[in-house]
């Protein structure tokens, strides 16, 4: 009851200011209703990877080479998708610390949850066809040794980029971070659409369709946030975005196409063996596009990104590997790349 309150003489003492950055004080500010609506949609679209028809994915339906090729493809994908939960979990914490509006924080959380589903798909596919994969197994044949070694080198590079990301979250603005995210989501939605239509296996078909739907929603989140962040960008920030667009192409080409020369830290034999292993995955009916089809898909995704950023006066980098003209961007330190997918 009010009569039992203790009211100090002179009034209540004001609580100390909370040092920032900090998740406190708590607040639920909403400025972008569209983001709130996307978050509500994400809750309705939740799916469970365990519900996919995994019983239909039988090792005996593939040759050993095909099984190894599929495992290798998912191991490559995991370099991106398995980093997704950690990338967006870190971004979620950062959004709380910076007191971003509530829908931004919730959308980050929804992406984190989706990316955990995508990682689980990699995990389940590998476990079904190659127990111990990606690396906890002993290779015996030359092809197996090549796959095991390539995966080790791939994850070495992933580790380098993760170190860069952990420092980038506090270093770059939301405009830079989300342009990188947007590049990744545009590429991912393009990749999974193509593979969903190309695979001959029902498990993979349903998996890629669901993942592609998630990635399209993530792209919608990125675009909504960028519409708020891009107006009034300084020339310096625009330059950072141009550099990150080039870095995004370099980073994502490992799964979307082939890694460009002179940037990834890879042994000289990596690419030859990568192509052999990818061909086995393709022959297994996974839905891996041909080299030329991958290039066309990448060009389509890049053209969409370019049309978006140039509307805001942001210069697009040259992509000579795909004969795309633009601003020349010098090779940057791998630790400055924001790795996303």
N, C-alpha and C positions, 0 to 999 in steps of 0.2 A: 504494500500500500504506500501511497505517496507520503503518509505521515512517518514512515519508517526510513525514508531516504536520509542519507548523510550529505548535506550540502555545506561545503567549506565556506568559511567567512571570506567574502570577496568573490565568490563564485568558483566554478570548477576550473581546475588547472588545464590548460591546453596540452594535448598530447604532443610529444616531440615530432618534428617532421621526420618522415621515413627517408633515410638516405637512398638515393637513386643511382643507378638503375636497380629496380626491385619490383617484385610482383605485388607488393603492398603500396598504398592502400587498395583494397579490392574495389572494382567498379564494373559496371556492365553498360557502357556507353554504346549506343547504336547510331551510326551516322550513314551507313550504306545499307539500305533495306534490301537491295538486291543480293548482297552477300548473305544476309540473314536468311533469305529465301533459298539460296543455294545450299546453305548448311541444312536447312530443313529437308530439302530434297535428298541430300546425302544420307540422312538417317533412314529415309524410306527405301533407298537403293542398296542398303547393306546386303552383302552376300557372304556365304561361308565356303571357302575353298574345299573344306572337307565334304561338301555336298556334291562336288563334281563326280562324274562316274569313273572313279579311279580303278574300279575292278576291271574296267575295259582296257586298262593300260597294262599289257602283259609283256614281260621281257621276251618270252618265246616267240612273239610275233615279229621280232626284228632280228637281223643278223648282229653279231657282236660289234661289227663296225658301225652299224646304224645306231645301236644303243649307245655306243661311245660318242657318236656324233651328236645325238640328242642331248646326252649329259653335258657335253662340251658347250653346246649352244646355251643351255640353261645356266651353266657356270659363268659364261660370258654375260648373260643377262643379269645374273645375280650381282655382278660387279656394279651394276647400276641399281637394280631393284632392291637388293639387300641393303644398300646404303640409304634407300628412301626413308624407311622409318626413322633412322637416326638423324638424317638431314632435316626432316620436317619436325621431329621432336625437338631438336635444337632450335629450330626457327619458332616453334610454338612457345618455348620458354622465353626466347628473345622478344616475341610479341607481347608476352605478359610483362616482361621487365620494362619495355618501352611504353606500356600502357596504350597499345593500339586498341582501337575500338573492338568491342566484344565479338562481332561477326568475323573479324580478321583472325582472332585467336581460335575461334571455333572452327573456321575453315581450315586453318593449319592442322588442327587436331584431326579433322575428318580425312585430310590427305595422309596424315601419319597412319591412321587406321587402315586406309585403303592400301598404302604401300606395304603394310605388314601382311595383308592378304596376298599381294603380288609376290612378296618374298616367300610366303608359304607355298605358293604354286611352284616356284623354283625348287624348293626343298622337297616337295612331294614327288615331282616329276623325276628328279635325280634319284631319290630313294627307291622309286619303283623300278628304275631301269639300270641303275649303277650304284648299288649299296656302297657307302663310304665316300661317294663323291661329294663335293668336287675334288678334295685332296687327301682324304683319310683312307687311302687304299694304296696297294703296291702294284705299280704297273709292271707288266711282263713283256708284252710285245713292243716293237718299235713304235707302232701307232699309239699304244697306250702311254708309252714314255713321252712321246711328243705332246699328247694331250695334257698329261700331268704337268709337264714342264711349262707349257704355254699358260696353263691356268695359274701356276705359281708366279709367273712374270706379270700376268694380268693383275693379280691381286697386289703385287708389289706396287704397281702404278696406282691402283685404287687407294692404297694406303697413303701414298704421297698426296693425292688430291684431297683426301679426308683431312689431313693436317692443314691444308690450305683453307678448306671450308670452315673449320673450327675457328680460325682467326678472321675469316671474311665476314661472318655474321655480324660482328661488332664493328667491322671496318667500312662496309658498304651500306649505302642507303637502301630503303625498300625498293626504290625504282631500279637500282642495279640488280639487287637480289632477284626481284620478280621478273625482270627481263630474262635472266638466266633460267629461272623456273619455267617461264613461258616457252623458251626455246626447247627445253626438255620435254614439256608436255605436248607441244606441237609435234615434235619428232615422235614421241611415244604413241600418240593417237594415230599417226600415220603408219607407224610400224605395225601395230596390232590390228588395224583394219586390214592391211595387206595380208597378214599372216592368217587372220581368221577366215579369209576367203580362199587362202591357198592351201591350208592344211587338209589332209585327208583323214585325220583321226578325230573322232567326236570329242574326246577329252580336251584336246588342244583347241579345237574349234570353239567350244563353249568357254574355255579359259580365256582365250585371246579376245573373244567378243566382250566378256565381262571386264577384263582389264582395259580394253580400249574404251569402253563406256566410262570407266572411272577416269581415265586420262583426259577424256573430252571434258568432263566436269571440272577436273583440276585446271584445265586450260581456261575454262570460263571463269574460275576464281581468279586466276592470274590476270586475265584481261580486265576484270572488274576493278581489281586493286590498282592496276597500272593506269586505268582511266583517271583515277584520283591522284596518282603519283607523278605522271608525266608532265602535266601542265606546269610551265615555269621552270623547267630543268635548266641548269647552268650548262655552259659549254663543256666544263670539266666533267660533269656527270654524264653528259651525252658521249664524251670520249671514252669514259669507262664502260658505258654500255656497248659501244662499238667493239671494244676490245673483248668484252665478255661474250659477245655474239660469235666472234671468231673462235674463242676458247671453247664455247659450247659445241661448235661444229667439230673441232678437233677431238673433244672428249667423247661425244656421242657417236662419232663415226665408227668406233670399235664395234658397236652392236648394230648400227644402222647401215654400215657400208664396210669400209676398211680403214684402219688407223692411218692417218697421213704420216709421211716420213718426217724425221727430224724433230719430233716432239715427244712421242711416247718413248719411254726407256725400255727398249725391247731388243733381244738378240737378233742377229741378221736372218736367222732361219725361221723366226716366229711367223711371219706372214705366209710363207709357203705352207707351213704345217697348218696354220689357221684355215687356209683355203681348202686343204684336203679334208679336215675335220668338218667344216661347214658343208662340204659336198656330201658327206655321209649323212648329215642331219637332213639335208635337202632330199636325198634319195629315200630317206625313211618316211617321207610324207609330213614332216613337221610344218611345212609351209614357208620355209626359208626362201626368200626371193633370190633370183639370179643377180649377178653382179650388176648387170645393166638395169634390171628392175629396181634394185636397191638405189642405184644412182638417180633414177627418175623419181622415186619416192622421196629421196632426200631433197632433190631440186624443188619438188612440189611444196614440201614443208618449209624450205628456206624462202621460197617465193612468197608464201603466206606471211611468214615472219617479217620479211623485208617490207611488204606492203603496209604492215601495221606500224613498224617503227619509223618508217620514212614519213608517215603522216605527221609525226611529232618532231620532225626536223632532226632525226637521229641518223647519222650516216651508217650505211651498211658496209661491213668489211668485204674485201675481195675473198672469194673462195676459188682460187685457181684450179684446185683439184676437180671442180665441177664446171669449170669455165664460166664462173660467175664473177662479173666485174664489180668493183667497189673500192673502198679505201684500203690501202695496204696497211696491214697490222703486223708489226714485228712479233716474232715468237715471244711469248711471255712465259714467266716462270710457272711451272705446273702448280706450284703452291698458291698461285693467284687465281686459279680456276675455281669456279663455284660448281662442284659436281652435283648434278641433279638429273632425275629421270622420272 
